[in-house]
Amino acid sequence: MTRSSRPADWSGHLPADMSPASLDLAAGGTLPAAWVARWRALGNAPVLRDTDGSWSSAAQLLDATADAARGLAATGASPGERVLIAAAPSASLVVAHCGALRAGLVVVPVNPTASRRELEAAIVGGSPTVAICCTDELAGWARAADPKLAVMTPDIDPGLRSPCELDAASPKDPALIVFTSGTTGTPKGVELTHANLLAGAASVVTAWGWTERDRLILALPLCHVHGLGIGLHGSLLAGSAALLFDRFDPESVLRESEAGATMFFGVPTMYERLAQAPGAARLGRVRLCVSGSAPLSVATHRRIEELCGQVVLERYGMTETLLLVSNPLHGERRAGTVGFPLPGVELRLDEETNEILVRGPSVFHGYRDRPELNAASFSDGWFRTGDIGAIENGYVRIVGRAKELIITGGYNVHPREVEEVLREFPGVADAAVVGTPSSEWGETVTAYVEGPESLDLDALEAHARRELAPYKRPRLVCRLDALPRNLLGKVQKERLGTPDGPA
């Protein structure tokens, strides 16, 4: 059984000129078609700044993406076939990505820092016809994995051109296969359709009041849905300017904030570094800062507000669903929560487990070639996110992952609650809590804290005793210089070993 948890009146949190009844998340049919209409309307307006500072106008993107589509067609790739793209952020990557979608091809984005094993796994799982690689090493690995692959750089050879039908994909056609980060197990191929991509971008463009007047600081990798599916896709749909960076640098972000940028999307580790940077108050000049991909601690949220008056908007989503929930643009943004379901999203909690179940136009239909997993992941049309949630005065709060639940002495412990308490302690930059096997307790609550050698673990233990029930307190604590993380800053708990003993 499930119960509805959608707020009664989302309309109060939409921009003033919007209403739920007026929303059509499928307007334009597909994301490429919507982009083309926007680019034609904008003409010579600058919409994309490359990492070297050079600009592309909407009209230039319109022509360049059409040429890229024809270049990919010249390799023999047909609509519905896959194009693997392993490249660092650049205008060339954007053009190749958009060109592939305009040609009806399915993009398989891969981290450009991937190992040979990871790249080979994506090739085996995605079965691409073409591989676009930004380094000779990646290109060599791709050729070795599949000698039949057409391998090229993001700067598609202008001599390659074949006629192809542009923007002919249907909303139900696959557009993207993204392999999950693997923080909870073997990476899975998430297949998103053109309709999914359009709905996902349209929901945040609407809810965040994203317009042609905006300038987005985009320092996220373009191989995950945070930077690609929301940052890039949303910016192109809104017709705003996207400022590309090949890496995150606090001073660059603050300088752009001071120079007139209006939006910044980041992960919690970026906000922690911004809070420590000289002149952090400059971040207060942008109209909207968004955090996602991992939980933003209440302490960091409050510190950013104290430093520059910026109330970070935290949101929640998954590779499988794009964005689902967001704190409001207009209204209170509550630290420690992810806000309300976005337009078009239905959200429920399982009555027995409080697992978050969702459905809506941005939710995918299943994992590639994993029928047994798909059967377990959906319940009467609702996708089971694997996240445990709570609803507090209409605001959604993520309690933790179902698979991370620790059962110790018969009691259930959600790691996130313990982690939040540990992060409050001075000197603790971050914390990760897991269950380790125990013959006495079944599992022992075990904490890994990121902090300096001088961190007082005895005082930390005393802090935990004051703030947590006895069964929730970590019995084992290990200090690390840095927790293991993936490209988006998510802690990789499966890489944590067992501490040598209690703190």
C-alpha positions as a printed NumPy array, in Angstrom:
array([[  0.   ,   0.   ,   0.   ],
       [  1.077,   3.578,  -0.613],
       [ -0.044,   7.015,   0.428],
       [  0.098,  10.241,  -1.546],
       [  2.579,  12.844,  -0.359],
       [  2.295,  15.541,  -2.963],
       [  1.719,  19.038,  -1.531],
       [ -1.819,  20.273,  -1.991],
       [ -0.827,  23.461,  -3.786],
       [  2.367,  23.436,  -5.828],
       [  1.142,  26.495,  -7.768],
       [  2.127,  28.799,  -4.925],
       [  5.753,  27.89 ,  -5.551],
       [  5.779,  28.405,  -9.341],
       [  6.861,  31.654, -11.   ],
       [  4.091,  34.243, -10.835],
       [  3.146,  33.93 , -14.519],
       [  2.871,  30.121, -14.441],
       [  0.121,  27.756, -13.344],
       [ -0.002,  23.926, -13.333],
       [ -2.922,  23.981, -15.758],
       [ -0.865,  25.898, -18.32 ],
       [  2.077,  23.501, -18.22 ],
       [  2.744,  21.273, -21.207],
       [  5.961,  19.408, -20.532],
       [  5.75 ,  17.709, -23.942],
       [  5.513,  20.947, -25.929],
       [  7.801,  20.616, -28.956],
       [  7.599,  16.82 , -28.996],
       [ 11.311,  16.167, -28.532],
       [ 14.159,  18.104, -26.981],
       [ 16.09 ,  18.53 , -30.282],
       [ 12.966,  19.87 , -31.986],
       [ 12.445,  22.309, -29.127],
       [ 16.086,  23.418, -29.331],
       [ 15.841,  24.011, -33.083],
       [ 12.749,  26.172, -32.633],
       [ 14.523,  28.147, -29.915],
       [ 17.718,  28.589, -31.945],
       [ 15.79 ,  29.842, -34.974],
       [ 13.983,  32.375, -32.791],
       [ 17.158,  33.594, -31.079],
       [ 19.254,  33.989, -34.246],
       [ 22.585,  35.622, -33.471],
       [ 22.121,  35.743, -29.692],
       [ 25.13 ,  34.182, -27.89 ],
       [ 24.084,  30.991, -26.096],
       [ 27.242,  28.928, -25.475],
       [ 30.656,  29.995, -24.199],
       [ 33.456,  27.484, -24.686],
       [ 36.102,  26.726, -22.067],
       [ 38.524,  29.019, -23.951],
       [ 36.104,  31.958, -23.735],
       [ 34.877,  31.897, -27.355],
       [ 31.141,  32.184, -28.002],
       [ 28.656,  30.4  , -30.257],
       [ 25.377,  31.974, -31.252],
       [ 22.071,  30.16 , -31.54 ],
       [ 22.295,  30.344, -35.335],
       [ 25.79 ,  28.849, -35.255],
       [ 24.608,  25.98 , -33.063],
       [ 21.727,  25.356, -35.439],
       [ 24.123,  24.96 , -38.38 ],
       [ 26.944,  23.202, -36.499],
       [ 24.686,  20.541, -34.971],
       [ 23.148,  19.831, -38.377],
       [ 26.65 ,  19.344, -39.812],
       [ 27.572,  17.082, -36.886],
       [ 24.466,  14.979, -37.527],
       [ 25.454,  14.589, -41.18 ],
       [ 29.016,  13.749, -40.166],
       [ 27.815,  10.966, -37.897],
       [ 25.525,   9.695, -40.645],
       [ 28.565,   9.471, -42.917],
       [ 29.996,   6.758, -40.629],
       [ 27.02 ,   4.588, -41.493],
       [ 25.273,   5.142, -38.147],
       [ 21.496,   4.925, -38.538],
       [ 18.71 ,   6.304, -36.312],
       [ 18.359,   4.213, -33.172],
       [ 22.01 ,   3.151, -33.131],
       [ 24.309,   4.239, -30.297],
       [ 27.084,   6.85 , -30.177],
       [ 29.447,   6.621, -27.226],
       [ 30.839,  10.016, -26.181],
       [ 33.792,  10.163, -23.789],
       [ 34.93 ,  13.781, -23.782],
       [ 35.656,  16.663, -21.456],
       [ 33.285,  19.675, -21.48 ],
       [ 33.707,  21.804, -24.609],
       [ 31.632,  23.419, -27.325],
       [ 32.685,  20.581, -29.644],
       [ 31.241,  18.045, -27.222],
       [ 27.972,  19.991, -27.046],
       [ 27.749,  20.147, -30.844],
       [ 28.484,  16.418, -31.223],
       [ 25.951,  15.498, -28.533],
       [ 23.191,  17.674, -29.965],
       [ 24.024,  16.562, -33.508],
       [ 23.696,  12.917, -32.513],
       [ 20.253,  13.54 , -31.009],
       [ 19.173,  15.517, -34.077],
       [ 20.215,  12.533, -36.241],
       [ 18.049,  10.181, -34.155],
       [ 21.062,   8.452, -32.631],
       [ 21.234,   7.343, -28.998],
       [ 23.994,   8.949, -26.938],
       [ 25.96 ,   6.874, -24.411],
       [ 27.893,   9.412, -22.294],
       [ 31.014,   8.135, -20.53 ],
       [ 33.283,   9.827, -18.026],
       [ 36.401,  10.996, -19.942],
       [ 38.525,   9.948, -16.947],
       [ 37.148,   6.396, -17.131],
       [ 39.506,   3.47 , -16.799],
       [ 39.965,   1.042, -19.66 ],
       [ 37.744,  -1.463, -17.875],
       [ 34.961,   1.106, -17.406],
       [ 35.098,   2.191, -21.051],
       [ 34.995,  -1.423, -22.23 ],
       [ 31.982,  -2.091, -19.975],
       [ 30.125,   0.83 , -21.569],
       [ 30.957,  -0.459, -25.045],
       [ 29.756,  -3.959, -24.184],
       [ 26.612,  -2.649, -22.474],
       [ 25.777,   0.069, -24.983],
       [ 26.845,  -1.661, -28.234],
       [ 27.704,   1.632, -29.957],
       [ 28.364,   2.063, -33.679],
       [ 30.467,   5.201, -33.191],
       [ 32.798,   6.294, -30.383],
       [ 33.709,   9.953, -29.9  ],
       [ 36.799,  10.199, -27.691],
       [ 38.762,  13.246, -26.573],
       [ 42.13 ,  11.504, -26.057],
       [ 44.245,   9.097, -28.058],
       [ 44.283,   6.711, -25.104],
       [ 40.492,   6.502, -24.941],
       [ 40.325,   6.102, -28.717],
       [ 42.846,   3.257, -28.579],
       [ 40.913,   1.456, -25.863],
       [ 37.672,   1.863, -27.834],
       [ 39.229,   0.376, -30.991],
       [ 40.684,  -2.514, -29.006],
       [ 37.31 ,  -3.225, -27.397],
       [ 35.503,  -3.262, -30.745],
       [ 37.548,  -3.064, -33.968],
       [ 34.356,  -2.376, -35.948],
       [ 33.74 ,   0.921, -34.137],
       [ 34.048,   4.163, -36.075],
       [ 36.223,   6.249, -33.722],
       [ 36.562,  10.03 , -34.   ],
       [ 37.259,  13.162, -31.962],
       [ 34.567,  15.63 , -30.783],
       [ 35.657,  17.927, -33.629],
       [ 33.927,  15.823, -36.245],
       [ 35.83 ,  15.912, -39.539],
       [ 34.13 ,  18.552, -41.745],
       [ 34.9  ,  16.318, -44.738],
       [ 32.421,  13.759, -43.379],
       [ 28.945,  14.622, -44.58 ],
       [ 26.035,  12.412, -45.661],
       [ 22.405,  13.387, -46.093],
       [ 20.237,  12.475, -43.129],
       [ 16.788,  13.343, -41.858],
       [ 17.07 ,  15.798, -38.996],
       [ 14.853,  16.022, -35.916],
       [ 12.713,  13.077, -36.999],
       [ 12.862,  11.047, -33.77 ],
       [  9.582,  10.472, -31.974],
       [  9.034,  11.222, -28.268],
       [  9.037,   7.487, -27.483],
       [ 12.375,   6.821, -29.19 ],
       [ 15.421,   6.244, -26.972],
       [ 17.761,   9.234, -26.76 ],
       [ 20.23 ,   8.521, -23.963],
       [ 21.701,   5.481, -22.232],
       [ 23.408,   6.525, -19.019],
       [ 25.243,   4.02 , -16.886],
       [ 24.618,   4.611, -13.198],
       [ 27.541,   5.59 , -11.006],
       [ 27.665,   2.187,  -9.366],
       [ 27.787,   3.497,  -5.78 ],
       [ 25.283,   0.804,  -4.786],
       [ 26.336,  -2.016,  -7.102],
       [ 27.151,  -2.887, -10.708],
       [ 26.42 ,   0.034, -13.087],
       [ 23.117,  -0.323, -14.929],
       [ 22.217,   1.089, -18.338],
       [ 19.397,   3.617, -17.877],
       [ 17.55 ,   4.22 , -21.15 ],
       [ 15.863,   7.628, -21.375],
       [ 13.574,   8.617, -24.238],
       [ 13.282,  11.924, -26.044],
       [ 10.066,  12.557, -24.101],
       [ 11.876,  11.89 , -20.807],
       [ 14.604,  14.39 , -21.671],
       [ 12.181,  17.093, -22.759],
       [  9.953,  16.702, -19.701],
       [ 12.927,  16.659, -17.343],
       [ 14.363,  19.874, -18.75 ],
       [ 10.989,  21.602, -19.096],
       [ 10.016,  20.967, -15.477],
       [ 13.045,  22.783, -14.056],
       [ 12.964,  25.551, -16.673],
       [  9.418,  26.219, -15.484],
       [  9.917,  25.788, -11.744],
       [ 13.145,  27.808, -11.563],
       [ 11.975,  30.68 , -13.764],
       [ 14.781,  29.948, -16.234],
       [ 14.745,  32.427, -19.154],
       [ 16.809,  33.778, -22.036],
       [ 18.188,  36.423, -19.667],
       [ 20.022,  33.852, -17.543],
       [ 23.725,  32.961, -17.651],
       [ 24.516,  29.566, -16.127],
       [ 27.945,  28.744, -14.681],
       [ 28.284,  25.121, -15.824],
       [ 31.336,  23.562, -14.167],
       [ 29.829,  20.077, -13.912],
       [ 30.912,  17.097, -16.034],
       [ 28.731,  16.538, -19.104],
       [ 28.637,  12.757, -18.748],
       [ 25.985,  12.593, -16.001],
       [ 22.402,  13.83 , -15.918],
       [ 23.16 ,  16.67 , -13.47 ],
       [ 25.436,  18.552, -15.86 ],
       [ 24.123,  17.125, -19.127],
       [ 20.422,  16.42 , -18.634],
       [ 19.689,  19.435, -16.445],
       [ 22.481,  21.982, -16.863],
       [ 23.07 ,  21.763, -20.613],
       [ 19.676,  20.541, -21.792],
       [ 17.831,  23.054, -19.61 ],
       [ 20.002,  25.955, -20.7  ],
       [ 19.521,  25.192, -24.39 ],
       [ 15.78 ,  24.765, -23.888],
       [ 15.47 ,  28.067, -22.02 ],
       [ 17.601,  29.852, -24.601],
       [ 19.906,  31.143, -21.877],
       [ 23.7  ,  31.321, -22.024],
       [ 25.745,  28.368, -20.733],
       [ 29.288,  29.163, -19.586],
       [ 31.334,  25.953, -19.898],
       [ 34.256,  25.066, -17.638],
       [ 36.421,  21.975, -18.012],
       [ 36.879,  21.793, -14.242],
       [ 35.548,  23.371, -11.073],
       [ 37.577,  26.238,  -9.655],
       [ 36.119,  28.36 ,  -6.797],
       [ 37.718,  31.609,  -7.948],
       [ 36.375,  31.171, -11.505],
       [ 32.857,  30.643, -10.167],
       [ 33.087,  33.668,  -7.886],
       [ 34.54 ,  35.809, -10.667],
       [ 31.679,  34.874, -13.018],
       [ 29.187,  35.567, -10.23 ],
       [ 30.63 ,  39.049,  -9.891],
       [ 30.638,  39.537, -13.684],
       [ 26.913,  38.941, -14.139],
       [ 26.224,  35.198, -14.146],
       [ 22.76 ,  34.49 , -12.762],
       [ 22.773,  30.737, -11.984],
       [ 25.191,  28.165, -10.598],
       [ 24.628,  24.404, -10.315],
       [ 26.969,  22.47 ,  -8.05 ],
       [ 27.455,  19.464,  -5.788],
       [ 27.98 ,  19.745,  -2.004],
       [ 31.774,  19.489,  -2.188],
       [ 31.78 ,  22.513,  -4.518],
       [ 29.782,  24.555,  -1.998],
       [ 32.13 ,  23.538,   0.792],
       [ 35.096,  24.783,  -1.254],
       [ 33.271,  27.982,  -2.178],
       [ 32.579,  28.658,   1.493],
       [ 36.318,  28.415,   2.201],
       [ 37.392,  30.596,  -0.75 ],
       [ 38.472,  34.239,  -0.407],
       [ 35.675,  36.604,  -1.348],
       [ 32.933,  33.983,  -1.019],
       [ 30.397,  36.798,  -0.588],
       [ 30.5  ,  37.3  ,  -4.361],
       [ 28.356,  34.168,  -4.762],
       [ 25.455,  36.157,  -3.363],
       [ 25.173,  38.099,  -6.631],
       [ 23.675,  35.213,  -8.647],
       [ 19.918,  34.834,  -8.491],
       [ 19.908,  31.052,  -8.002],
       [ 22.334,  28.466,  -6.633],
       [ 21.251,  24.835,  -6.925],
       [ 22.8  ,  21.838,  -5.161],
       [ 22.298,  18.174,  -5.981],
       [ 23.814,  14.723,  -6.684],
       [ 24.535,  14.226,  -2.97 ],
       [ 23.059,  15.541,   0.295],
       [ 23.98 ,  19.113,   1.194],
       [ 24.637,  19.271,   4.924],
       [ 22.568,  21.668,   6.979],
       [ 25.808,  23.175,   8.289],
       [ 27.093,  23.988,   4.784],
       [ 23.681,  25.323,   3.738],
       [ 23.663,  27.722,   6.691],
       [ 27.293,  28.722,   6.276],
       [ 26.728,  29.743,   2.646],
       [ 23.737,  31.828,   3.708],
       [ 25.755,  33.494,   6.467],
       [ 28.662,  34.264,   4.132],
       [ 26.766,  35.769,   1.213],
       [ 23.019,  35.71 ,   1.862],
       [ 22.581,  32.978,  -0.748],
       [ 19.942,  30.402,   0.209],
       [ 20.957,  27.345,  -1.795],
       [ 18.088,  25.514,  -3.492],
       [ 18.481,  21.788,  -2.876],
       [ 16.708,  19.326,  -5.14 ],
       [ 16.474,  15.572,  -5.62 ],
       [ 16.571,  13.307,  -8.631],
       [ 18.109,  10.18 , -10.095],
       [ 19.617,   9.037, -13.362],
       [ 16.452,   6.98 , -13.88 ],
       [ 14.069,   9.892, -13.371],
       [ 15.949,  13.137, -13.957],
       [ 14.799,  15.676, -11.369],
       [ 11.814,  14.844,  -9.194],
       [ 11.668,  17.252,  -6.284],
       [ 12.91 ,  20.783,  -5.661],
       [ 12.81 ,  23.439,  -3.001],
       [ 10.808,  26.402,  -4.302],
       [ 12.089,  29.343,  -6.283],
       [  9.479,  31.464,  -4.5  ],
       [  8.953,  30.474,  -0.905],
       [ 10.961,  28.996,   1.932],
       [ 13.917,  26.793,   1.036],
       [ 14.367,  24.491,   3.994],
       [ 17.83 ,  23.202,   4.823],
       [ 17.881,  19.428,   5.126],
       [ 14.932,  18.963,   2.752],
       [ 14.594,  18.708,  -1.028],
       [ 11.267,  20.516,  -1.271],
       [  8.214,  19.622,  -3.349],
       [  7.566,  17.334,  -6.336],
       [  8.261,  19.224,  -9.556],
       [  5.527,  19.931, -12.112],
       [  4.389,  16.685, -13.739],
       [  5.83 ,  14.482, -10.973],
       [  3.698,  12.267,  -8.739],
       [  5.367,  11.061,  -5.552],
       [  4.222,   8.577,  -2.904],
       [  5.688,   6.854,   0.101],
       [  5.322,   3.116,   0.554],
       [  3.088,   2.704,   3.584],
       [  5.192,  -0.022,   5.14 ],
       [  8.768,   1.047,   4.331],
       [  8.48 ,   4.783,   3.453],
       [ 10.383,   4.098,   0.238],
       [  9.83 ,   6.897,  -2.289],
       [  7.798,   5.833,  -5.34 ],
       [  7.408,   8.148,  -8.334],
       [  5.87 ,   8.394, -11.763],
       [  5.749,  11.098, -14.401],
       [  6.873,  12.014, -17.93 ],
       [ 10.569,  12.203, -17.01 ],
       [ 10.665,   8.732, -15.401],
       [ 12.362,   6.09 , -17.542],
       [ 10.677,   2.831, -18.578],
       [ 13.415,   0.384, -17.672],
       [ 17.047,  -0.661, -17.619],
       [ 18.659,  -1.82 , -20.847],
       [ 18.61 ,  -5.623, -21.168],
       [ 17.693,  -6.15 , -17.471],
       [ 14.128,  -7.576, -17.442],
       [ 14.519,  -9.154, -14.012],
       [ 15.669,  -5.856, -12.529],
       [ 12.857,  -3.953, -14.227],
       [ 10.271,  -6.282, -12.705],
       [ 11.622,  -5.531,  -9.239],
       [ 11.985,  -1.781,  -9.839],
       [  8.381,  -0.97 , -10.737],
       [  5.172,  -1.444,  -8.775],
       [  1.874,  -0.84 , -10.626],
       [  3.551,   1.749, -12.844],
       [  5.414,   3.463,  -9.995],
       [  9.217,   3.437,  -9.959],
       [ 10.747,   2.347,  -6.671],
       [ 13.619,   4.775,  -6.095],
       [ 15.308,   2.821,  -3.302],
       [ 15.383,   6.016,  -1.215],
       [ 13.593,   6.283,   2.113],
       [ 11.711,   9.532,   2.593],
       [  9.661,  11.55 ,   5.042],
       [  7.204,  14.4  ,   4.536],
       [  7.38 ,  17.338,   6.925],
       [  4.813,  20.099,   6.38 ],
       [  4.72 ,  19.22 ,   2.679],
       [  8.522,  19.216,   2.254],
       [ 10.203,  15.983,   1.197],
       [ 13.203,  14.885,   3.255],
       [ 15.489,  12.045,   2.164],
       [ 16.165,   9.783,   5.132],
       [ 18.541,   7.384,   3.383],
       [ 18.94 ,   4.509,   0.97 ],
       [ 16.936,   1.351,   1.617],
       [ 19.969,  -0.787,   0.781],
       [ 22.098,   1.163,   3.273],
       [ 19.762,   0.529,   6.224],
       [ 21.731,  -0.774,   9.217],
       [ 20.03 ,  -3.303,  11.503],
       [ 21.878,  -3.418,  14.806],
       [ 20.543,  -5.35 ,  17.772],
       [ 17.148,  -5.454,  16.077],
       [ 16.98 ,  -1.669,  15.646],
       [ 16.895,   0.109,  12.277],
       [ 19.456,   2.887,  11.761],
       [ 19.437,   5.18 ,   8.719],
       [ 23.049,   6.273,   8.047],
       [ 22.105,   9.742,   6.857],
       [ 20.697,  10.735,  10.248],
       [ 23.945,   9.739,  11.973],
       [ 26.049,  11.421,   9.281],
       [ 24.232,  14.73 ,   9.742],
       [ 25.01 ,  14.672,  13.468],
       [ 28.69 ,  13.904,  12.867],
       [ 28.987,  16.701,  10.291],
       [ 27.862,  19.204,  12.912],
       [ 31.04 ,  18.618,  14.926],
       [ 33.829,  21.201,  14.38 ],
       [ 36.546,  19.894,  12.102],
       [ 34.448,  17.178,  10.446],
       [ 34.316,  18.021,   6.741],
       [ 32.137,  15.032,   5.89 ],
       [ 31.048,  11.668,   7.248],
       [ 29.978,   8.287,   5.903],
       [ 28.225,   5.691,   8.062],
       [ 27.922,   2.009,   7.17 ],
       [ 27.043,  -1.244,   8.876],
       [ 29.873,  -3.721,   9.451],
       [ 29.301,  -7.383,  10.402],
       [ 29.056,  -8.155,  14.115],
       [ 28.46 , -11.535,  15.781],
       [ 26.91 ,  -9.713,  18.731],
       [ 24.78 ,  -7.045,  17.084],
       [ 24.278,  -8.371,  13.557],
       [ 25.711,  -5.091,  12.279],
       [ 27.781,  -2.433,  13.998],
       [ 27.209,   1.25 ,  13.252],
       [ 30.572,   2.279,  11.79 ],
       [ 31.574,   5.838,  10.943],
       [ 34.255,   7.247,   8.663],
       [ 34.899,  10.941,   9.173],
       [ 36.844,  13.255,   6.9  ],
       [ 38.979,  15.681,   8.876],
       [ 42.461,  16.702,  10.048],
       [ 44.759,  14.555,  12.191],
       [ 44.034,  16.889,  15.094],
       [ 40.341,  15.924,  15.087],
       [ 39.327,  15.034,  18.68 ],
       [ 37.606,  11.686,  18.301],
       [ 36.791,  11.475,  22.014],
       [ 34.955,  14.774,  21.829],
       [ 33.238,  13.624,  18.641],
       [ 32.048,  10.502,  20.453],
       [ 30.703,  12.668,  23.284],
       [ 28.855,  14.809,  20.73 ],
       [ 27.252,  11.684,  19.249],
       [ 26.183,  10.529,  22.741],
       [ 24.39 ,  13.83 ,  23.324],
       [ 22.602,  13.891,  19.967],
       [ 21.781,  10.245,  19.191],
       [ 19.916,   7.384,  20.81 ],
       [ 22.307,   4.699,  22.112],
       [ 21.622,   2.23 ,  19.275],
       [ 22.368,   4.899,  16.632],
       [ 25.769,   5.922,  18.015],
       [ 28.811,   4.741,  16.039],
       [ 30.668,   2.013,  17.889],
       [ 33.579,   2.208,  15.468],
       [ 35.032,   5.45 ,  14.116],
       [ 37.833,   5.939,  11.601],
       [ 39.321,   9.28 ,  10.561],
       [ 40.314,   9.731,   6.902],
       [ 42.044,  12.595,   5.145],
       [ 39.439,  12.264,   2.38 ],
       [ 36.462,  10.011,   1.789],
       [ 36.468,   8.132,  -1.554],
       [ 34.22 ,   9.895,  -4.067],
       [ 33.087,   9.607,  -7.649],
       [ 33.195,  12.384, -10.249],
       [ 30.064,  14.071,  -8.889],
       [ 31.24 ,  14.056,  -5.302],
       [ 29.141,  11.119,  -4.106],
       [ 30.864,   9.105,  -1.411],
       [ 31.597,   5.572,  -2.626],
       [ 30.793,   3.583,   0.487],
       [ 31.641,   0.281,  -1.147],
       [ 35.291,   1.409,  -1.183],
       [ 35.424,   1.901,   2.585],
       [ 37.231,  -0.797,   4.534],
       [ 36.733,  -1.782,   8.146],
       [ 38.294,   0.422,  10.851],
       [ 40.996,  -1.228,  12.943],
       [ 39.015,  -0.724,  16.099],
       [ 36.849,   1.644,  18.132],
       [ 37.751,   5.307,  18.452]])
